[in-house]
Amino acid sequence: MTFFDKYTYKKKNYALAILAVLLIAVAYKRAFSVSIETRHLRDELKEEVLRAKSADTEIRSRQVDLARLNRYLGEENNTVEKVQQGFLNFFAKKANGLLVHQIDEVMNFKHPDFEINTHRIVIRGDYLKTLTFIYELEKEFTLAKILNLKFEFRRYSLEEDKHLYTTILIQNYLR
């Protein structure tokens, strides 16, 4: 082999070192990196299998959380008409000696993830009857929840006497 005789041992060692580095790089690219990536994927799959085994309990806990939030915030995805009609039906059943004086247009707040409808209702009547109605509304009305109350003893027009007016703000949420 006269081909390698014209090179010195120093050049041969450099070439051997470069060849070794190239072989190591090729071996890493072809075999080791694939093995390492496969091991990472296997670990991720094991974690997903463990999460899938506990998915049933996680789904149940999420449903319980949603039910709790629905009780706290009111049922979601109810239309404006359904909430207003539900309120009027509830008012007809539970309000003794009270009158609905005014129902304003619904205020709507839109967010990319949800919408909030705020209903403003003014009722007229006795303080204790109003408190009893508000208590029953807070406990039993599930379509929306009370946001704010305001009591005013005033006269809306010059022709009528002073009465107690209660402004009720209720909210419901839409996705």
RARA-V681194 format. One record per helix or strand. SS is the DSSP state (~ for helix, > for strand). FROM is the first residue (numbers start at 1). TO is the last residue. Records with the same first field share a line. If there is no record, write none. Layout:
SS: FROM-TO ; FROM-TO
This chain:
~: 9-53 ; 55-73 ; 80-94 ; 127-140
>: 76-76 ; 99-103 ; 107-110 ; 115-124 ; 145-154 ; 163-174
